Amino acid sequence: MRFKIILLSLLLASCGALPSMSSYKMDIRQGNFVTAEMRDKIKVGMSRAQVRYALGTPMISDVFHGNRWDYVYRLEHSHELVEQQRLTLYFEGDNLARIDDSGLHVQAEPVENEATRAE
């Protein structure tokens, strides 16, 4: 009986060491992906409704900063950050006052990898 327990524990411990037996790590896409075409549509002076129509509803809604909208996008593959975007819009009243796109690397499409191309 003791031999069976030792053998079973060795077999279970060795399963984690095999690369083919590793767990599947899914790509995680989170946030609002902003394309170059979408970014070109927004201009200072637009209303909140016009910006929402062009970019969609912002992912982050901060109750402490009601005049600021953040459009954040992240792509993680195997727990590694592959792509990240950040677009921050500031409003005065109902009109767009300032656009901070320093964290925005505009691309036409989100990054693809071999796993998403195979599907």
N, C-alpha and C positions, 0 to 999 in steps of 0.2 A: 504494500500500500504506500509506503514511504517513497519507494522508487517511482511509482506512478505520479505522485504529487510533484516530485522533483522534475520528472520528465515533462509534465504538463506546464510547470512554471517556466522551464527553459524554452519550450516551444512558444509560449505566449510572449516571453521577453524577446525572442528572436524575430518575431513578426514586425516589431517596430523598427528594427535595424535594416530591413530590406527596403530599397528605394521604390520598388514597384508596389509595395504595400502601403505607401504613405497615403495620408488622407488627401482628398481633393480640396483645394483652396480656390474658392470661387472669386472671380473678379468682382470688385465692389465699386460701382459707379454711384456717386452721391452728389446731389445738388442740381443746379441749373447750368447746362452747357450753353455758353454764349458764342455764337458763330460771328464771323466778321460781318456778314450781312445784317445780323441782328444788331451788332454794335453800331453800324453805320446809320441805322434808323433812328437812334436816339440823339437828340440835340438839347442843349440848354434852353430852357424856357417851355419845354413840353409839360403837359399836365400829367398827374399821376396815372390817370386812366390811359393816356396815350402811351406812356412808358410801359404800363402793365400789358397793353395790347402788343407792343413790340417785343418785349422780353419775357412776358409771363409773370406770374406771381413770384416774388422773391422767396427763396428757401428759408431765409432767416428773418424773422419778424421780432425786433427788439422793442420791448415796451418802454425801455428807458431812452431809446433814441428813435422816436416816432418819425423823425424827418430824415431817416437814413435807411436805405435799402441795400442789403448785401446779397449779391449773386455769387455763390461759391460753388465750385465744382471740383471733385476729387475722383481720381481713378487709382485704385489699389489692385495690384496683381501679386499674389502670393505674399501678402502682407508687406509689400514694398510700394511706395508712392511712385506712380508712373507719370501722372499728370495732375496739375493743380491750376485752377483759375480763380481769380477774385476780382469782382467788379463792384464798386461801392458808389451809390448814387445819393446825393444830398439834395433835399427839397427845402424850399422856403415857401411856406404856405402850401399851395397846391402845385407850384411850378418847380421844375427841375433847376437847381441852382449850380450844382457842380458834379462833375463826373471824375471819379478816381479809378482809372483802369491800369494802374501801375502793376498790379498783380495779374493782369489779363494777358495771356499769350494766345492771341486769336488764331484759330484754325478753322478750316471749313468743316471738318468732321472730327468727332472724338477719336482718340488713339485706338487702334485695334491691335490685337495680338493674335498669335497662332490659334489660341483656344477659341476666340470669338469668330475667327475666319472659317474655322472648320465646321461651324454649326450651320 
